[in-house]
Amino acid sequence: MDGRYTYDGIELAYTAEGEGEVVVLLHGWGCDASIWRPTIELLKGHYRVVAVDFAGFGRSAEPRSAWGVEEYTRSIEALVAELGIESPTLIGHSFGGRVSIVYASRNDVARVVLTDAAGVKPRRSWQYYRKVYTYKILKHALPLLIGSRKAQMLLEQRRAASGSADYNNATPMMRAILSKCVNEDLRRLMPKVEAPVLLFWGDKDTATPLSDGYIMQQQMPNAGMVIAKGAGHFAMLEEAELWQASLRSFLKIE
């Protein structure tokens, strides 16, 4: 079933399949609910599976202001209330892991699965800060030196050459949101996630490294980890057999 609901004046989309206890699937940045299709096929015979398109992705409208993780979490809380869901299981990948952590830190959940999840603020090198502050200085100085039109062209070229693919492919509003969300450190909330947690991580993940998973395991009181050897940031797709076996065990699927 395809569904829609409204939060903060914008229309958001989700799909719902199966019957029973509810599992909510939360995708990563740059993806949409379709990335969960293999997981939905595994779970829908045992659970009611709700897969969300976050605001600005898939069939959901873009936010009208620069949301942070808080606003995205509230949009999921609104969906849970709209559907009358009690104590869902959350499964979050990457950015969806951020939202899962915030949600589970203050709402009743049955279980949480975090796969290659974001939530630990990345460590930045001095080269990163040099690049950021050089860009900010140029952004203010170049229009005065060469005019605003030429300055805008040069800055866009510099940004395209040095920015991440997620940033470069985003609209201006989604770029602002990404910049805001990526710098939010959620370690303070992790001890509040008291439900059972399964961490599923690729040991070759460079976007959210395995060290982030270890931090989450240490901070969350009921967390255990499965490591997908040789897998990267999409370990649930790269090591699908291990992912499905881990879910079957954690969710007690016969």
Rosetta blueprint (number, residue, H / E / L):
1 M L
2 D E
3 G E
4 R E
5 Y E
6 T E
7 Y E
8 D L
9 G L
10 I E
11 E E
12 L E
13 A E
14 Y E
15 T E
16 A E
17 E E
18 G L
19 E L
20 G L
21 E L
22 V E
23 V E
24 V E
25 L E
26 L E
27 H L
28 G L
29 W L
30 G L
31 C L
32 D L
33 A H
34 S H
35 I H
36 W H
37 R H
38 P H
39 T H
40 I H
41 E H
42 L H
43 L H
44 K L
45 G L
46 H L
47 Y L
48 R E
49 V E
50 V E
51 A E
52 V E
53 D E
54 F L
55 A L
56 G L
57 F L
58 G L
59 R L
60 S L
61 A L
62 E L
63 P L
64 R L
65 S L
66 A L
67 W L
68 G L
69 V H
70 E H
71 E H
72 Y H
73 T H
74 R H
75 S H
76 I H
77 E H
78 A H
79 L H
80 V H
81 A H
82 E H
83 L H
84 G L
85 I L
86 E L
87 S L
88 P L
89 T E
90 L E
91 I E
92 G E
93 H E
94 S L
95 F H
96 G H
97 G H
98 R H
99 V H
100 S H
101 I H
102 V H
103 Y H
104 A H
105 S H
106 R H
107 N L
108 D L
109 V L
110 A L
111 R E
112 V E
113 V E
114 L E
115 T E
116 D L
117 A L
118 A L
119 G L
120 V L
121 K L
122 P L
123 R L
124 R L
125 S L
126 W H
127 Q H
128 Y H
129 Y H
130 R H
131 K H
132 V H
133 Y H
134 T H
135 Y H
136 K H
137 I H
138 L H
139 K H
140 H H
141 A H
142 L H
143 P H
144 L H
145 L H
146 I H
147 G L
148 S H
149 R H
150 K H
151 A H
152 Q H
153 M H
154 L H
155 L H
156 E H
157 Q H
158 R H
159 R H
160 A H
161 A H
162 S H
163 G L
164 S L
165 A H
166 D H
167 Y H
168 N H
169 N L
170 A L
171 T L
172 P H
173 M H
174 M H
175 R H
176 A H
177 I H
178 L H
179 S H
180 K H
181 C H
182 V H
183 N L
184 E L
185 D L
186 L L
187 R L
188 R L
189 L L
190 M H
191 P H
192 K H
193 V L
194 E L
195 A L
196 P L
197 V E
198 L E
199 L E
200 F E
201 W E
202 G E
203 D L
204 K L
205 D L
206 T L
207 A L
208 T L
209 P L
210 L H
211 S H
212 D H
213 G H
214 Y H
215 I H
216 M H
217 Q H
218 Q H
219 Q H
220 M L
221 P L
222 N L
223 A E
224 G E
225 M E
226 V E
227 I E
228 A E
229 K L
230 G L
231 A L
232 G L
233 H L
234 F L
235 A H
236 M H
237 L H
238 E H
239 E L
240 A H
241 E H
242 L H
243 W H
244 Q H
245 A H
246 S H
247 L H
248 R H
249 S H
250 F H
251 L L
252 K L
253 I L
254 E L
